Amino acid sequence: MENTVQTNNEVLFHVEKGIGHILLNRPKALNALSLYMVDEIGKKLAEWEHNPSVSLVLIEGAGEKGLCAGGDMRSFYDKRDDNVEEYALQFFSIEYKMNLALHRYTKPVLAYMNGIVMGGGIGVSIFASDRVVTERSKLSMPEMNIGFFPDVGGSYFLNQMPGQMGRYLALTAHLFNGADAIYLGAADYYIQSEQWTELKNDVQIEDWTQVGNREQISAKLTEILTKYGTANLPESPLAKVQDKVDRHFNHHSVADILASLERSAAEGDEWAAETAKTLREKSPISMAVALEQLVRGKGMMAADCFRMEMNMSMHFMHSHDFYEGVRSVLVDKDRNPSWNPATIQEVKQEHVEVFFKNPWEGGQHPLADES
């Protein structure tokens, strides 16, 4: 393993003046997360948490395009006939443990969510204590586009958002901006991207090992971030449609959500018509499973959400629509998937229930030790 650490530069780490730096370093792949990356980040977070020379952690992505476009989902498609379950078990258990470690980290974590931040990219940043977005931030949970489900803790953090906005973002895979992220509670500070160098400079000048305890470190970091952040926050486009989202996405079935949207569309509501059209393009089984996921996740502790998502991930390795979705978006790129079942009316509750069964019933769950 030592050789891998020395030769693989997909993620870079260094410690300076009490800051543990994590740089996602696959700019040509939009910093998509490989198994190696999530494993190394998880190990480094564990090491730094007990290291007195690290007072805070800073996460950013290499290149101009963004923090991270998500997990490397193409890898599952490529391994679909080659013991994909073993690979999936390793990938998701390691990734989810890393996400959970961020959620309960005992030291401040500063995440720079500039540019593209999607799927696994949200998982590696949304649980940070201090999250910075910009005018260039483009965020989404795009899993519905590939017949998957909003994982990396989506059951937890999507349910923290205002009203039914989490359901809307999960089912539509809607792309939202930095101002939206602040409104949704998915980020804390909004800056102009050109300010980042100066802001980071201000953070790096400080010797954080000399600042004091956790509260004092947090207070000092807040002081620096507040100097730059959220002074000229634009209006959130999502805030303007909150009432519509709450009205239509309050239903407990996708068929009822669609019917509600179509009634408003028939009365001339263009937003409702566009939203209904978007939903009809997604995998019916994936939408039904994702809605059930959010219904079940409401009120759950984060660790329980991740255990549920671990079960779901393994069942999706046997889902026709997952491989068909990856094929249509990431392999052939024809954007013309053939879903099965083809319509939401054909999806039965028993089809949905299968995704939530514990594959390790009677044995040791991979996330059993996480609390």
C-alpha angles and dihedrals in degrees: 000000000000090000091053091053090052098045104034112077099175088118125023129204134189137156123220130164092347096310119120105208121207115188118185099216112191099097094160089057092043086254092291110184118253124194088255091055097050090045093051093045091051093050093046093050090052092048095047095046090069096035113101090203089067115071100163140005127231120200123192141147129245121242133026101283104072153283101290138330092211139261123337096260093167088071091068091053091050091051096042093113095034111071093293091170092065091049092045092050090053096043100046097039091051094043095047092047088053091049090049091049089057091048093057099030113147095212128062115270120201114200123190104211098186123149118349114014111166139156107323087018088063089046091057094049114024093073092054116113093231118034123185124197131179142197086273097055114122111182135179147143094232099174093113088067090066099039094257129110135252100272133159087085098318089139086063109034098037087057090055091062123099116283114319095336092116091058091048093051092045097050100038098036084222116190110232134186138232095270089052090051090056091048092049093050089244093118138026109204132038118202137160108263090235088064094060097085091053093043092049089048090055090051094047096048090064120085097225094190087070098047098085136236129355093275093050092047091049091048092050092048091048090051091055095044094047089056088065107023139094099348094125101028111171120223115274113243089206092056088062093059098040093110092051092047091050093048097049103032096047090090121101096224131057090225090058092046090052093046090051092050092047092052090055091043089055088055090055102267103149094190090055091047092050092046092050090050090051092051093049089059094057129086107276094213093047092050092049091049093046092051090049088048092057093044090053094041094057107111094005122131114249094251091053090050091054092048089053091048091049089057091047094049092056092050091049088061085073095044118114091206094055094058091039090051093049089047093052096045107029108020113033091010091207091132087218108116123179105219124202115232089033098205136038090238089065093055111101125201090242089059088055096045092060091068092060099051115114107244088200097054107158092012137074114297112221090236096038093116095051115101 
